[in-house]
């Protein structure tokens, strides 16, 4: 069985407990589980891909003064046969 990463969002109970029920498609087997808990700021919402709502609207074009400098001249190469 290959390792599988599952990302989800859940809500904790009033006593600070997190109950997870995740389908992993591995019947009757012992598995290792790693849980990383990252608090979500209040009022923060994410899109279907997990990006904060409006993220790309805020960052697109946020560096208008960034310009690519001169790349110089290309070297002459022998033609392919």
N, C-alpha and C positions, 0 to 999 in steps of 0.2 A: 504494500500500500504506500503510495506517495504521500508526502506531507501536504496538508490542505490548509489554506488560510481562509477563515470566515470572518467577515467584518459585519457587525450589526450594531444597532443602537437599542438601548433598553432604559427603563426607568427603575430607580431603586425604590424600596419600600420606605415608609416613614422611619423605621428603625435602622436604616442604612444597609439593608440587605439587598443583594442583587440575585435574582432567580433567573437562570438561563435554561432554556429548552431549545436545543439546536439540533436539527437533523444533520447527521454527518455521513450517512450511507455506509456505515461500517457496523454490521450487525454482530452482536455477541463477541466483542473483542475488547481487550484492554488498550487504552490509548493515553497518550500524554497530552495534557491540555495546558496552554499558557493563556492567562487572561491579563490584559493591560487595561486598567481603568483610567480614562481621561475625562475629567469633568467638562461638560459643554457649557459655555457661558450662557447666562439667562438671556432669553430672547433670540438666541442664535438658532438659525435654521439652516439646513443643508439641502442640496438638490439630490437627485436620485444617484449621483455618482459620489456623493460624500463631500462635495465642495461647498463652502459657505455660499449662501444665496447672494447673487450679485458680485461674486469674487472677480470674475473675468471682466465685468463691466467696470470695476474699480481699477484694475491693473492694466487693462489694454490701453496703450498709448500713454502710460504713466511716465515714460522717459523720452519725451519728444526731442530733447537736445542730444540724445545719443546718436552719433553718426559713425559709420564705419570709415576708418582712414584708408589712405591709398594702399593698395596691395603690391605696388611695384610692378616691374615688367616680368613677364613669364620667360623662362629659359627656353631656348630653341632645342627641340628634340629631334631625333632621327625619325623619319616616317615609318609607320608599320608596313610590313610587307604582306 
